[in-house]
Amino acid sequence: MGLTLATLYEFYRLTFKARVRPQYLYGLVLGAIIFAVNYLFAIGKLGIYIFLGLIPLVISVFIIELFRNHQKPMHNIGYTLLGLLYIAFPFSLLNYFALSYSSYRIGFQTHLLLGFFILIWANDTGAYILGTSIGRNKMFPRISPKKSWEGLIGGIFSTLLTAWILSLFFIEVSLFHWIAIGLITAVMGVFGDLVESMFKRSIGVKDSGKFLPGHGGFLDRFDCILLSAPIVFVYLEMMMLI
């Protein structure tokens, strides 16, 4: 949860540069609640009805804005909710990667969560190596001048290779599913990086923060997760792996 709130706070802080004033304190509270609700549901402590309680909490964002004397009220509402959808929601889904929920048994599954992060790192590494060495054809130069199609291919190759290696150690998940998860991670991870670059360009910043000197902030480090985690979660649910 700490990582979720740190990334969410960084996102809200960046929106100030766009002269927007999101409800960042209430947004952080909602982010913590979303994470906690998904955790409790994942371990089987609460039923699906608990998600109904999120509806009035989210609607409250609109009502609270009525009492704030800020310009661009709809922008404030939009960025407040965007932070929850873009950051809190994907991070909260990681609970299901590690926890299986059942009426009778609760299990901890490190292989899915650990494997997912290893695939993310493998994708970043492969894309960087091939992109910096032979990258010539740019994907979206107006958004990210350094992203190339060669880097995308390198990321996919290294991710699929890593997925095969993971299938040898984490045999609870079949090779087919590891390959599928790796492919989703590689493709959506690139889009996650591009979307974060698009956000930073829209507000005129290079790095999202200074969490790691020379490497940027939380958003810079975890942007690949924000789009890939929800799609991998959908795949896992469809395949009944969690």
N, C-alpha and C positions, 0 to 999 in steps of 0.2 A: 504493500500500500504506500509505503514511503516513496518509492520510485514513481508511482503514479502521481502522487501529489506534487512531487518536485518537478516533474515534467509538465504537469498541468499549470503549476504556478509560473513556470518559465514561459509557457504559451501565453498566458494572460498578461504577463509583464511585457511581452513583445508587442501585444496589441496596443499598448499605450503609445507606441511610436506611430501608429496609424490614427492617433487622436480619437481612439475609442476607449470607453471606460466600462469594460465588462464588470459584472458583479462577481469579482474574483474570489472574495471571501465565501460567498454563498456557493459559488461554483466549486470551490475546494471542498466544502462540506458535502455537496452533492456527489462529487467525485469519490470521496471516502465512503459515502453510503452505497453508491453503485458497486464499488469494489467489495464492500462487506456483504451486501445482499447476494452477490454472485458467489462469494466464498461460502456463505452459509447454505445456499441452495446446492452448491457443488458437493458439500459434505453430507447433505441430506438432513440438515437441522431444520430447514424451513421448506414449505411447499411452494409450488409455482405461484400461488396467490400473492406471495410477498412482492412480486414485481408490480402488482396493481398499486401498491403504495408509492411507487415512483412517479406515477402519473400526476397526482396533485403537487408533488414536490417540483416537478419540471414545469408545470403550469404556473407555479408561484413565481417563476422568473419573470413572466410577463407582468404579473401584478406588482411585484416589487419595483419594477422599473417605473411604474406610475408615480411612485413616491420619491423618485430620484430626480434631481434637477440637473440633468446632463443633456448636452447636445447629442444628436444622433441616437435617440433611444432604441430604435429598431436595430441599429448596428450593435449597440451594447447587448441587447437580447441575443442577437445572432451569434456574436462571438462567445458569449457565455455558454450557449447551447452547443456551439461548434466544439469548444474545448472538451465538453463531456462526450460528444459523439466521436471526436477525432482521437482523444487520448484516454479518458477514463474507461470508456466502453471496451476498446481493444485490450488494454491492460487487465481489465477485470476478467476477460475470457481466458487469460492464462491460468486462472484457477482450475479450469476444466482440463487443462493439459496435464496437471499434476494430480488431480483428485478425481476419483470415480464415486458417484453417488448412488446409493442403493438403500432400500428399506431395511436391509439386513446387515450390510457390510460396507465399511468404508475402507478404501485402499489408497495407498500413495504410490503414484506411478512416476518415477523420476525419468524414465526413458523418453517419454513424449516431450516433456518440457525441456530437458537437457538436450535432446536431439534437435528440437526446434531451434534453440539458440546456436547450437553447433552449425546447423545448416545456414543460419543467418550469417554467421562469421565466415563460413566457407564461401558464401556468395559474395560477400564484400571483398574477401581476399582475391578470389579468382577474377572478379570484375576489375579490381585495381591493377593487378599484375598485367592482364592482357590489355586493359584499356590504356595504361600508361606506356606500354611497350609498342603496341602496333595500332592503337586506336586512331582511326582517321575519319570515319563516317559518324558524324554527330547525330544523336537521337533527337534532342530538343535544345538546340544551341541558344535559343532565346531564354530558356529557363536554366539550363545547366550546361555550360560550354564544355565541360570535361566528360560528360556522359557520352559514350559511343556505343555503336552496335557491336563492335568487337568486344567491348567490355561486358556487354550483356551476354554474349556467347560464352565468354570466359567464366562469368559468374554461374551460368547454367551448367556448364561442364563441371566445374569444381563442386557445385552443389550436388549434382547427380552422383558424382564419384563419392562424395562424402556420404550420401544417402545409402549407397551400396555398402560402404564400410560400416555404417551404423546398423544395417540389417544383420551384419555378422556378429555384433555384440549385443544389440537389443532385439533379440529374436521374438519378443512378445508381439512385435509389429512385423508384418511380412515385408519382403523386398518390394513388392508391388506398391504397398502403401507408403513405404519410405520414399520411393521414387516419385510417387504422386505428390507427397508432402513437399519433397525437395523442389519439384517443378513449380508448385504453387508459391513456395517461399522465394524462389529465385525471381520469378516474373513479378509478383506483387511487391517484393522487396525493392525492386528498381522503381516501380511506380510510387512506392512510399517515399523513396528518396527524392524523386522528382516533385512530388506534391509538396514536400517540406521546402524544397528549393523555391518552388513557385510562391509559397507563403512568405518566405524570407525576402524574395525579390519585391513582392508587393508592398512591403513595409520598409525596404531599403536597408537591410542588414545582411552581413556576411555570415556570421555565426549566431546561433540561437542563444548562446551563453558562454560562460567561461568555466564551466564545470571541470573540463580537462584542458589545460593550456595547450594550444596548438591543435586540439581536436574538436573544439566547440562545446556546446552544452548538451543537456539531456536529449533535446529533440534531435540534435545532430547524430547522437549515438544510437537512438532507438527509433528513428524514423521508419526503418524497414519493417519494424514490428507492427506499426500502426495500421497498415493495410493488409499485411500478410496474415496476422493472427486471426482476424475474423473469418477469412476465407478458409484457412486451414481448419478452424473450428467447425465451420459448416461441413467441410469434407469429412472430418472425424465423426461428426454426428450422423451424417448420412451413411458412413461405413460402420457405425455402431462400435467404434473403438473406445469411446469414453462414455 
